[in-house]
Amino acid sequence: MKISVKSIRPTKIICVGLNYIEHARELGLKPPKEPVIFLKPPSSLIYDKDNIVYPPKVKRLDFEAELAAVIKKKARNIKPAEAQGHILGYTCLNDVTARDLQKKDGQWTRSKSFDTFCPIGPVIETGLDPSGIKIESYLNGALKQSSSSANLIFSVSELVAYISGIMTLLPGDIISTGTPPGVGPMRPRDVIEVRIEGIGTLKNKVVAAGK
């Protein structure tokens, strides 16, 4: 069953970094031994066909195609085997990142938290098995990322359980599972698509601030 992404009100968006070995390598980093997590604010959310705004002081703005899970019911200190019972469904997410600011700051909050930096959609698919689905991104129609959730270092269930041991997960909260290799820059007037098997296509245009 498909549910509108606009029907949820997340209290938080938890993202996972470096969850594909090849993506960690393309950034010159070692694969982590436990999940690397960070937060995006709910104010960064936009939806399918909304515009991504390119901030005026950013020199490089990257796309990152990701599979995201939406929480169905409160979860605290659950086990991986219990995780699927706490998941409403899955959607596409673009973890838009100001790469130059990420490198400058040495941490990720500012670079990933601007308004419009978290497109999600087009729907939440409740009947999806997330264990081996294709994840792709297309920039202006050209394939840039292509991988499978089977290549995740930490599975969806492992991530939900791990995060629930740190913070209480509430209905509508979003957990994004990390991006595969192939991330790259976007410019104003570019169109970026995140396509995930069984969910659909999340499509957004990049615009300059003030446009």
N, CA and C of each residue as an Amber inpcrd file, in Angstrom:
protein
   633
   0.8330000  -1.1970000   0.0000000   0.0000000   0.0000000   0.0000000
   0.8680000   1.2480000   0.0000000   0.4220000   2.2560000  -0.7340000
   1.1670000   3.5040000  -0.8020000   0.4900000   4.5600000   0.0630000
   1.3060000   5.2790000   0.8420000   0.8320000   6.3230000   1.7390000
   1.5170000   7.6370000   1.3530000   0.8220000   8.7430000   1.4630000
   1.4000000  10.0450000   1.1610000   2.5000000  10.3930000   2.1650000
   3.6370000  10.8610000   1.6560000   4.7130000  11.2990000   2.5610000
   4.3130000  12.5490000   3.3320000   3.3510000  13.2880000   2.8220000
   2.9260000  14.5170000   3.4880000   2.0300000  14.2320000   4.6950000
   1.6800000  12.9700000   4.8920000   0.8180000  12.6070000   6.0150000
   1.6060000  12.4100000   7.3080000   2.9390000  12.3360000   7.2330000
   3.7510000  12.1060000   8.4300000   4.3140000  13.4240000   8.9560000
   4.5720000  13.4680000  10.2610000   5.1580000  14.6330000  10.9090000
   6.3330000  14.1710000  11.7680000   7.4960000  13.9890000  11.1670000
   8.6450000  13.4800000  11.9310000   9.1200000  14.4560000  12.9930000
   9.4530000  13.9290000  14.1590000  10.1000000  14.7590000  15.1790000
  11.5880000  14.8770000  14.8980000  12.1040000  13.9240000  14.1030000
  13.5300000  13.9450000  13.7620000  13.7730000  13.1080000  12.5170000
  14.8530000  13.4340000  11.8210000  15.3070000  12.6830000  10.6540000
  16.7130000  12.2090000  10.9760000  16.8710000  10.9020000  11.1310000
  18.1740000  10.3330000  11.4820000  18.7920000   9.7430000  10.2230000
  19.9720000  10.2020000   9.8920000  20.6670000   9.7080000   8.6990000
  21.8900000   8.9000000   9.1070000  22.2760000   7.9980000   8.2370000
  23.4210000   7.1170000   8.4850000  24.4900000   7.4000000   7.4510000
  25.6950000   7.6670000   7.9160000  26.7980000   7.9450000   7.0100000
  27.6560000   6.7180000   6.7680000  28.2540000   6.6530000   5.5890000
  29.2750000   5.6440000   5.2870000  28.7500000   4.2200000   5.4400000
  27.5190000   3.9730000   4.9770000  26.9270000   2.6390000   5.1520000
  27.0820000   1.7480000   3.9220000  27.8420000   2.2200000   2.9380000
  28.2690000   1.3940000   1.8100000  29.8020000   1.4700000   1.7680000
  30.4630000   0.3420000   1.6740000  31.9260000   0.3250000   1.7050000
  32.5180000   1.1990000   0.6080000  31.9760000   1.1170000  -0.6040000
  32.5490000   1.8740000  -1.7170000  32.3530000   3.3740000  -1.5640000
  31.2590000   3.7910000  -0.9180000  31.0580000   5.2200000  -0.6820000
  32.0720000   5.7330000   0.3250000  32.3340000   4.9570000   1.3830000
  33.3600000   5.3540000   2.3520000  34.7100000   5.5070000   1.6630000
  35.0190000   4.5940000   0.7640000  36.3010000   4.6430000   0.0640000
  36.4000000   5.8520000  -0.8590000  35.2670000   6.2260000  -1.5190000
  35.3380000   7.3660000  -2.4370000  35.5330000   8.6850000  -1.6840000
  35.1980000   8.6840000  -0.3870000  35.4380000   9.8590000   0.4410000
  36.7740000   9.7750000   1.1720000  37.5140000   8.6840000   0.9380000
  38.8200000   8.5200000   1.5700000  38.7320000   8.1240000   3.0270000
  37.6340000   7.4550000   3.4150000  37.4080000   7.0810000   4.8020000
  37.2970000   5.5700000   4.9470000  37.5920000   5.0820000   6.1380000
  37.4740000   3.6560000   6.3990000  36.0170000   3.2990000   6.7170000
  35.5500000   2.1290000   6.2750000  34.2020000   1.6970000   6.6520000
  34.0640000   1.6300000   8.1670000  32.9640000   2.0920000   8.7180000
  32.8080000   2.1310000  10.1840000  32.5530000   0.7660000  10.7860000
  32.8940000   0.6380000  12.0570000  32.6450000  -0.5980000  12.7850000
  31.2800000  -0.5970000  13.4630000  30.6710000   0.5610000  13.5900000
  29.3070000   0.6970000  14.0650000  28.6780000   1.8590000  13.3130000
  27.3500000   1.9420000  13.2610000  26.7210000   2.9790000  12.4500000
  27.1450000   4.3920000  12.8470000  27.3880000   5.2050000  11.8360000
  27.6710000   6.6300000  12.0260000  26.3650000   7.3740000  11.7640000
  25.8400000   8.0440000  12.7860000  24.5440000   8.6970000  12.6220000
  24.6500000  10.2050000  12.8210000  23.7280000  10.9230000  12.1740000
  23.6110000  12.3710000  12.3390000  22.1530000  12.7420000  12.0890000
  21.8050000  13.9710000  12.4120000  20.4250000  14.4220000  12.2890000
  20.2770000  15.5030000  11.2290000  19.1470000  15.4760000  10.5330000
  18.6890000  16.5850000   9.7110000  17.4130000  17.1240000  10.3590000
  17.1950000  18.4310000  10.3570000  15.9830000  18.9620000  10.9870000
  14.7520000  18.7530000  10.1080000  13.5740000  18.5960000  10.7160000
  12.3460000  18.4870000   9.9220000  12.1210000  19.6890000   9.0050000
  12.6960000  20.8380000   9.3430000  12.5510000  22.0260000   8.4930000
  13.2610000  21.8920000   7.1530000  14.0950000  20.8570000   6.9990000
  14.7850000  20.6380000   5.7190000  13.9420000  19.8370000   4.7330000
  12.7950000  19.3180000   5.1840000  11.9650000  18.4470000   4.3460000
  11.3170000  19.1970000   3.1770000  11.3820000  18.5870000   1.9980000
  10.5590000  18.9510000   0.8540000  10.1020000  17.6470000   0.2050000
   9.3020000  17.7710000  -0.8690000   8.6740000  16.5800000  -1.4370000
   8.9340000  16.4850000  -2.9430000   8.3800000  15.4600000  -3.5460000
   8.5510000  15.2310000  -4.9770000   8.1390000  16.4730000  -5.7730000
   9.0030000  16.8650000  -6.6970000   8.8040000  18.0050000  -7.6020000
   8.9480000  19.3640000  -6.9300000   9.2790000  19.4090000  -5.6310000
   9.6560000  20.6760000  -5.0080000  11.0830000  21.0370000  -5.4200000
  11.4400000  22.3030000  -5.2740000  12.7770000  22.7620000  -5.6580000
  13.7740000  22.6670000  -4.5080000  14.9870000  22.2240000  -4.8320000
  16.1300000  22.2860000  -3.9240000  16.7870000  23.6420000  -4.1240000
  16.9200000  24.4160000  -3.0520000  17.4980000  25.7570000  -3.1600000
  19.0010000  25.6900000  -2.9060000  19.7620000  26.2230000  -3.8590000
  21.2270000  26.2520000  -3.7660000  21.6340000  27.4900000  -2.9620000
  22.1230000  27.3240000  -1.7220000  22.4670000  28.4860000  -0.8990000
  23.5880000  29.3190000  -1.5330000  23.5180000  30.6240000  -1.4020000
  24.4670000  31.4930000  -2.1130000  25.9250000  31.3240000  -1.7050000
  26.1890000  30.9010000  -0.4640000  27.5770000  30.7900000  -0.0040000
  28.1530000  29.3810000  -0.1590000  27.3690000  28.4770000  -0.7210000
  27.8320000  27.0970000  -0.9160000  28.5490000  26.9790000  -2.2590000
  29.7030000  26.3250000  -2.2570000  30.4880000  26.1660000  -3.4830000
  30.2700000  24.8090000  -4.1440000  29.8780000  23.8070000  -3.3760000
  29.5890000  22.4920000  -3.9580000  28.4030000  21.8680000  -3.2430000
  27.3810000  21.5350000  -4.0140000  26.1580000  20.9340000  -3.4880000
  25.9880000  19.5570000  -4.1030000  25.9900000  18.5140000  -3.2650000
  25.9650000  17.1360000  -3.7480000  24.6020000  16.4720000  -3.5320000
  24.2840000  15.5290000  -4.4250000  23.1370000  14.6320000  -4.2500000
  23.6160000  13.3480000  -3.5850000  22.7320000  12.7190000  -2.8160000
  23.0070000  11.4210000  -2.2100000  21.6990000  10.6280000  -2.1700000
  21.5480000   9.6660000  -3.0440000  20.3330000   8.8510000  -3.1070000
  20.3180000   7.8320000  -1.9670000  19.1730000   7.7520000  -1.2680000
  19.1030000   6.8550000  -0.1180000  17.7200000   6.2230000   0.0290000
  17.7070000   5.0220000   0.5780000  16.4860000   4.3650000   1.0240000
  16.2060000   4.8070000   2.4530000  14.9650000   5.2470000   2.7110000
  14.6110000   5.7050000   4.0520000  13.4430000   4.8950000   4.6040000
  13.5100000   4.6070000   5.8950000  12.4320000   3.9220000   6.6080000
  11.6620000   4.9370000   7.4450000  10.3420000   4.7690000   7.4970000
   9.4810000   5.6350000   8.2990000   8.9360000   4.8180000   9.4740000
   9.0770000   5.3610000  10.6630000   8.6830000   4.6450000  11.8760000
   7.1620000   4.6630000  12.0620000   6.6150000   3.5230000  12.4970000
   5.1670000   3.3640000  12.6810000   4.7480000   3.5480000  14.1340000
   5.5400000   2.9940000  15.0580000   5.1790000   3.0860000  16.4660000
   6.4270000   3.2630000  17.3130000   6.2250000   3.7610000  18.4970000
   7.3180000   4.0990000  19.3970000   8.2830000   2.9280000  19.5750000
   9.5690000   3.2340000  19.4890000  10.5970000   2.1960000  19.6220000
  11.6990000   2.6820000  20.5550000  11.9930000   1.8930000  21.5440000
  13.0550000   2.2100000  22.4930000  13.7260000   0.9190000  22.9140000
  15.0320000   0.8140000  22.6710000  15.8230000  -0.3590000  23.0650000
  15.2600000  -1.6610000  22.4970000  14.8790000  -1.6280000  21.2190000
  14.3650000  -2.8500000  20.6050000  15.5200000  -3.6650000  20.0040000
  15.2350000  -4.9140000  19.6780000  16.1930000  -5.7990000  19.0480000
  15.9940000  -5.7850000  17.5330000  17.0320000  -6.1420000  16.7540000
  16.8740000  -6.1720000  15.2900000  15.6830000  -7.0170000  14.8310000
  15.4110000  -8.1240000  15.5030000  14.3030000  -8.9840000  15.1060000
  12.9470000  -8.3170000  15.3020000  12.9040000  -7.2680000  16.1050000
  11.6590000  -6.5570000  16.3730000  11.4690000  -5.3410000  15.4680000
  12.5030000  -4.9760000  14.7350000  12.5130000  -3.6990000  14.0250000
  11.4110000  -3.5720000  12.9790000  11.1930000  -4.6160000  12.1950000
  10.2180000  -4.5050000  11.1100000   8.8170000  -4.2080000  11.6290000
   8.5040000  -4.6470000  12.8240000   7.2060000  -4.3610000  13.4100000
   7.0180000  -2.9120000  13.7950000   8.1100000  -2.1660000  13.7970000
   8.0550000  -0.7380000  14.1430000   8.1540000   0.1620000  12.9140000
   8.2100000  -0.4180000  11.7210000   8.3820000   0.3470000  10.4870000
   7.0620000   0.4360000   9.7360000   6.6610000   1.6600000   9.4120000
   5.4580000   1.8890000   8.6180000   5.6830000   1.5170000   7.1590000
   6.8290000   1.9440000   6.6210000   7.1410000   1.6910000   5.2180000
   8.4120000   2.4060000   4.8170000   8.6160000   2.5010000   3.4980000
   9.8810000   3.0030000   2.9570000   9.6350000   4.0520000   1.8790000
  10.5920000   4.9690000   1.7540000  10.4980000   5.9980000   0.7310000
  11.8900000   6.3400000   0.2150000  11.9400000   7.1430000  -0.8340000
  13.2010000   7.6600000  -1.3690000  13.5800000   8.9290000  -0.6210000
  14.8690000   9.1310000  -0.4340000  15.3650000  10.3430000   0.2240000
  16.6390000  10.7900000  -0.4600000  16.7850000  12.0950000  -0.6200000
  18.0150000  12.6800000  -1.1530000  18.6790000  13.4580000  -0.0250000
  19.7980000  12.9370000   0.4640000  20.5300000  13.5900000   1.5550000
  21.4130000  14.6940000   0.9530000  20.7890000  15.8010000   0.5790000
  21.5060000  16.9070000  -0.0600000  22.5560000  17.4530000   0.9020000
  23.7690000  17.6600000   0.3840000  24.9080000  17.9980000   1.2300000
  25.7450000  19.1150000   0.6190000  26.0160000  20.1390000   1.4080000
  26.9760000  21.1740000   1.0110000  28.3700000  20.6330000   1.3290000
  28.9840000  20.0000000   0.3360000  30.2070000  19.2380000   0.5850000
  31.3520000  20.1290000   1.0670000  31.4420000  21.3330000   0.5460000
  32.5190000  22.2230000   0.9630000  32.3760000  22.6120000   2.4320000
  31.1560000  22.8190000   2.8970000  30.9390000  23.1600000   4.2980000
  31.1740000  21.9580000   5.1970000  30.8440000  20.7700000   4.7200000
  31.1010000  19.5520000   5.4940000  32.6000000  19.4050000   5.7520000
  33.4030000  19.6220000   4.7310000  34.8570000  19.5130000   4.8880000
  35.4050000  20.6390000   5.7560000  34.8420000  21.8200000   5.6070000
  35.3110000  22.9790000   6.3780000  35.0060000  22.8330000   7.8650000
  33.7990000  22.3550000   8.1830000  33.3650000  22.2860000   9.5750000
  33.9690000  21.1050000  10.3270000  34.2300000  20.0050000   9.6150000
  34.7090000  18.8110000  10.2860000  33.6000000  18.0140000  10.9440000
  32.3830000  18.4940000  10.8740000  31.1930000  17.7480000  11.2990000
  30.0750000  18.1140000  10.3220000  28.9240000  17.4880000  10.4610000
  28.0060000  17.4640000   9.3220000  26.7310000  18.2880000   9.4820000
  26.5220000  18.8950000  10.6390000  25.2240000  19.5250000  10.8910000
  24.8980000  20.6390000   9.9030000  25.7670000  21.6330000   9.7910000
  25.4620000  22.7700000   8.9190000  25.3180000  22.3390000   7.4660000
  26.1850000  21.4610000   7.0100000  26.2250000  21.1080000   5.5920000
  24.9950000  20.3410000   5.1230000  24.2420000  19.7640000   6.0630000
  23.1120000  18.9070000   5.6970000  21.7670000  19.4290000   6.1990000
  21.7420000  20.6400000   6.7490000  20.5500000  21.0930000   7.4590000
  19.8400000  22.2920000   6.8530000  20.3200000  22.8140000   5.7320000
  19.6410000  23.9480000   5.1120000  18.2060000  23.5700000   4.7370000
  17.3360000  24.5640000   4.6960000  15.9960000  24.3450000   4.1630000
  16.0990000  23.7270000   2.7690000  15.2450000  22.7810000   2.4730000
  15.1310000  22.0430000   1.1990000  16.1860000  20.9540000   1.0300000
  17.0050000  20.6860000   2.0280000  18.0950000  19.7130000   1.8910000
  17.6680000  18.2780000   2.1980000  16.3470000  18.0280000   2.3340000
  15.9020000  16.6540000   2.5800000  14.6540000  16.3350000   1.7640000
  14.7820000  16.1950000   0.4460000  13.6420000  15.7420000  -0.3580000
  13.2940000  14.2950000  -0.0340000  11.9900000  14.0120000   0.1170000
  11.5210000  12.6420000   0.2980000  10.3200000  12.4010000  -0.6070000
  10.0780000  11.1220000  -0.9280000   8.9140000  10.7790000  -1.7380000
   9.2750000   9.7540000  -2.8120000   8.4050000   9.5150000  -3.7720000
   7.1220000  10.1960000  -3.9490000   6.0300000   9.6980000  -3.0140000
   6.2180000   8.4890000  -2.4470000   5.2340000   7.8870000  -1.5510000
   5.9760000   7.0890000  -0.4860000   5.2340000   6.6640000   0.5240000
   5.7170000   5.6540000   1.4700000   5.0990000   4.3310000   1.0470000
   5.9420000   3.3560000   0.7430000   5.4770000   2.0290000   0.3340000
   5.5120000   1.1090000   1.5540000   4.3390000   0.6220000   1.9680000
   4.2570000  -0.1780000   3.1930000   4.5380000  -1.6650000   2.9760000
   4.4750000  -2.1320000   1.7350000   4.6070000  -3.5680000   1.4870000
   5.9520000  -3.9840000   0.9350000   6.9900000  -3.1990000   1.1920000
   8.2920000  -3.4250000   0.5700000   9.2120000  -4.2670000   1.4410000
   9.8970000  -5.2280000   0.8320000  10.9880000  -5.9410000   1.4850000
  12.2690000  -5.1700000   1.1690000  12.9350000  -4.5890000   2.1680000
  14.0710000  -3.7100000   1.9020000  15.4140000  -4.4140000   1.7460000
  15.4150000  -5.7380000   1.6980000  16.6770000  -6.4730000   1.8180000
  17.5210000  -6.5120000   0.5550000  16.9420000  -6.2740000  -0.6210000
  17.7550000  -6.3750000  -1.8350000  17.1480000  -5.6260000  -2.9930000
  16.9230000  -4.3240000  -2.8360000  16.2750000  -3.5240000  -3.8750000
  17.2590000  -2.5410000  -4.5070000  17.0050000  -2.2200000  -5.7660000
  17.8990000  -1.3420000  -6.5180000  17.7080000   0.1130000  -6.1130000
  18.8180000   0.8220000  -5.9370000  18.8230000   2.2410000  -5.5750000
  19.6630000   2.9810000  -6.6140000  19.0730000   3.9930000  -7.2510000
  19.7660000   4.7210000  -8.3220000  19.5360000   6.2180000  -8.1900000
  20.4560000   6.9860000  -8.7620000  20.2330000   8.4190000  -8.9510000
  20.5740000   8.7800000 -10.3860000  19.8360000   9.7710000 -10.8980000
  20.0270000  10.2730000 -12.2520000  20.1050000  11.7970000 -12.1990000
  21.1610000  12.3460000 -12.7540000  21.3210000  13.7970000 -12.8470000
  21.1010000  14.2110000 -14.2900000  20.0510000  14.9880000 -14.5240000
  19.6790000  15.4030000 -15.8770000  19.5560000  14.2020000 -16.8210000
  19.0270000  13.1120000 -16.2840000  18.7800000  11.9000000 -17.0600000
  19.9510000  10.9420000 -17.1550000  21.1230000  11.3290000 -16.6520000
  22.3160000  10.4670000 -16.7130000  22.4780000   9.6980000 -15.4080000
  22.6630000   8.3820000 -15.5130000  22.8240000   7.5410000 -14.3330000
  24.1090000   7.9010000 -13.5890000  23.9870000   8.1600000 -12.2790000
  25.1360000   8.5150000 -11.4530000  25.4170000   7.5020000 -10.3420000
  24.3720000   6.9700000  -9.7400000  24.5250000   5.9740000  -8.6840000
  23.6770000   4.7560000  -9.0220000  24.2190000   3.5800000  -8.7490000
  23.4640000   2.3520000  -8.9680000  24.0030000   1.2790000  -8.0290000
  23.1650000   0.8700000  -7.0970000  23.5760000  -0.1560000  -6.1450000
  22.3290000  -0.8660000  -5.6380000  22.4910000  -1.6230000  -4.5890000
  21.3920000  -2.3890000  -3.9990000  21.4680000  -2.2810000  -2.4850000
  20.3070000  -2.3240000  -1.8480000  20.2930000  -2.3290000  -0.3850000
  20.9640000  -3.5800000   0.1800000  21.1820000  -4.5750000  -0.6650000
  21.9180000  -5.7600000  -0.2270000  23.3640000  -5.4220000   0.1250000
  23.8390000  -4.2670000  -0.3500000  25.2200000  -3.8580000  -0.0970000
  25.3770000  -2.9860000   1.1380000  24.2990000  -2.7600000   1.8690000
  24.4080000  -1.9980000   3.1110000  25.3300000  -2.7070000   4.0950000
  26.1850000  -1.9490000   4.7630000  27.0240000  -2.5310000   5.8090000
  26.1570000  -2.9410000   6.9980000  25.2530000  -2.0470000   7.3870000
  24.3100000  -2.3170000   8.4760000  22.9080000  -2.3240000   7.8800000
  22.1750000  -3.4020000   8.0980000  20.8480000  -3.5570000   7.5160000
  19.8520000  -2.5820000   8.1460000  18.6990000  -2.4610000   7.5180000
  17.6490000  -1.5990000   8.0520000  17.2960000  -2.0010000   9.4830000
  17.0880000  -3.2870000   9.7210000  16.7210000  -3.7480000  11.0590000
  17.8110000  -3.4480000  12.0810000  19.0590000  -3.6320000  11.6850000
  20.1640000  -3.3220000  12.5930000  20.2100000  -1.8330000  12.9170000
  19.9410000  -0.9930000  11.9120000  19.9740000   0.4570000  12.1310000
  18.8550000   0.9040000  13.0670000  17.6420000   0.4060000  12.8250000
  16.5160000   0.8010000  13.6690000  16.7710000   0.4010000  15.1190000
  17.2490000  -0.8090000  15.3200000  17.5280000  -1.2810000  16.6810000
  18.6420000  -0.4570000  17.3250000  19.7040000  -0.2070000  16.5830000
  20.8430000   0.5530000  17.1140000  20.4120000   1.9610000  17.5210000
  19.6820000   2.6270000  16.6390000  19.2710000   4.0070000  16.9190000
  18.2860000   4.0510000  18.0790000  17.4140000   3.0310000  18.1870000
  16.4500000   3.0050000  19.2860000  17.1190000   2.8570000  20.6460000
  18.3580000   2.3980000  20.6600000  19.1200000   2.3130000  21.8960000
  19.7620000   3.6270000  22.2910000  19.6790000   4.6090000  21.4050000
  20.2600000   5.9310000  21.6610000  19.1680000   6.9670000  21.9210000
  18.1310000   6.9310000  21.0810000  17.0320000   7.8900000  21.2010000
  15.7170000   7.1760000  20.9310000  14.6790000   7.5990000  21.5920000
  13.3620000   7.0080000  21.3770000  12.8470000   7.4140000  20.0000000
  12.4510000   6.4310000  19.2130000  11.8850000   6.6770000  17.8910000
  10.3710000   6.7920000  18.0160000   9.8120000   7.8110000  17.3650000
   8.3900000   8.1020000  17.4600000   7.7260000   7.9620000  16.1000000
   6.4150000   7.7340000  16.0640000   5.7250000   7.6010000  14.7750000
   5.9950000   8.7860000  13.8520000   6.3460000   8.4690000  12.6040000
   6.6620000   9.4900000  11.6160000   8.1280000   9.8190000  11.5020000
   8.9350000   9.4260000  12.4810000  10.3790000   9.6620000  12.3910000
  10.9510000   8.9250000  11.1810000  11.9850000   9.4900000  10.6140000
  12.5920000   8.9610000   9.3890000  14.0180000   8.5160000   9.6780000
  14.3670000   7.3190000   9.2110000  15.7480000   6.8380000   9.2710000
  16.2110000   6.6000000   7.8490000  17.2250000   7.3520000   7.4250000
  17.7820000   7.1830000   6.0850000  19.0430000   6.3470000   6.1690000
  19.1840000   5.3870000   5.2710000  20.1190000   4.2780000   5.4920000
  21.5010000   4.4460000   4.8720000  21.7870000   5.6090000   4.2870000
  23.0960000   5.8260000   3.6910000  23.0530000   5.7680000   2.1820000
  24.0800000   6.3300000   1.5620000  24.1080000   6.4320000   0.1070000
  25.1930000   5.5610000  -0.5010000  24.9350000   4.9880000  -1.6720000
  25.9650000   4.2080000  -2.3680000  26.9710000   5.1190000  -3.0530000
  28.0300000   4.5580000  -3.6310000  29.0260000   5.3880000  -4.3150000
  28.4500000   6.0740000  -5.5330000  29.1380000   7.1440000  -5.9360000
  28.7330000   7.8690000  -7.1310000  28.1510000   9.2330000  -6.8620000
  28.1940000   9.6980000  -5.6050000  27.6620000  11.0200000  -5.2930000
  28.4180000  12.0740000  -6.1020000  27.7410000  13.1900000  -6.3640000
  28.3840000  14.2230000  -7.1580000  27.6630000  15.5460000  -7.0510000
  28.2170000  16.5730000  -7.6970000  27.6900000  17.9270000  -7.5430000
  26.4840000  18.2220000  -8.4210000  25.6700000  19.1600000  -7.9290000
  24.5350000  19.6900000  -8.6720000  24.7090000  21.1980000  -8.8200000
  24.0960000  21.7530000  -9.8650000  24.1050000  23.1850000 -10.1060000
  22.6730000  23.6630000 -10.3280000  22.4220000  24.9560000 -10.1710000
  21.0920000  25.4710000 -10.4990000  20.6720000  25.0760000 -11.9210000
  19.3960000  24.7260000 -12.0400000  18.7290000  24.2480000 -13.2630000
  18.9160000  22.7550000 -13.4840000  19.7690000  22.0870000 -12.6910000
  19.8700000  20.6300000 -12.7710000  18.6020000  19.9740000 -12.2310000
  18.3190000  18.7780000 -12.7430000  17.2220000  17.9610000 -12.2320000
  17.8130000  16.6590000 -11.6990000  17.5300000  16.3560000 -10.4410000
  18.0570000  15.1520000  -9.8060000  16.9090000  14.2080000  -9.4790000
  17.1010000  12.9310000  -9.8100000  16.0950000  11.9080000  -9.5360000
  16.6950000  10.8060000  -8.6740000  15.9460000  10.3780000  -7.6810000
  16.2830000   9.1970000  -6.8890000  15.2410000   8.1430000  -7.2230000
  15.6960000   7.0070000  -7.7340000  14.7890000   5.9310000  -8.1260000
  15.0900000   4.6960000  -7.2800000  14.0540000   4.1850000  -6.6200000
  14.2180000   2.9840000  -5.8070000  13.1700000   1.9620000  -6.2160000
  13.6500000   0.7750000  -6.4870000  12.7910000  -0.3250000  -6.9150000
  11.6580000  -0.5540000  -5.9110000  10.4340000  -0.6050000  -6.4060000
   9.2880000  -0.8730000  -5.5560000   8.6790000   0.3600000  -4.9160000
   9.3560000   1.5090000  -5.0500000   8.8360000   2.7560000  -4.4750000
   8.4780000   3.7510000  -5.5680000   9.4280000   4.0420000  -6.4560000
   9.1820000   5.0050000  -7.5200000  10.3170000   5.9900000  -7.6480000
  10.0140000   7.1670000  -8.1820000  11.0220000   8.1730000  -8.4950000
  10.7340000   9.4760000  -7.7550000  11.7280000   9.9540000  -7.0300000
  11.7150000  11.2540000  -6.3740000  12.4690000  12.2250000  -7.2810000
  11.7900000  13.2670000  -7.7570000  12.3750000  14.1770000  -8.7420000
  12.3320000  15.6030000  -8.2310000  13.4890000  16.2710000  -8.2640000
  13.5790000  17.6520000  -7.8000000  14.4970000  18.4730000  -8.6970000
  14.1680000  19.7210000  -8.8570000  14.9920000  20.6600000  -9.6140000
  15.7890000  21.5170000  -8.6410000  17.0110000  21.8450000  -9.0130000
  17.8630000  22.7290000  -8.2240000  17.6820000  24.1600000  -8.7440000
  17.4570000  25.0850000  -7.8310000  17.3000000  26.4950000  -8.2030000
  18.2130000  27.3470000  -7.3530000  18.6270000  28.4830000  -7.8950000
  19.4230000  29.4300000  -7.1260000  18.5550000  30.1140000  -6.0810000
  19.1320000  30.5070000  -4.9780000  18.3960000  31.2050000  -3.9310000
  17.7570000  32.4550000  -4.4870000  16.5070000  32.6750000  -4.1170000
  15.7940000  33.8600000  -4.5730000  15.0450000  33.6700000  -5.8680000
  15.1840000  32.4900000  -6.4940000  14.5050000  32.2290000  -7.7560000
  13.1150000  31.6190000  -7.5230000
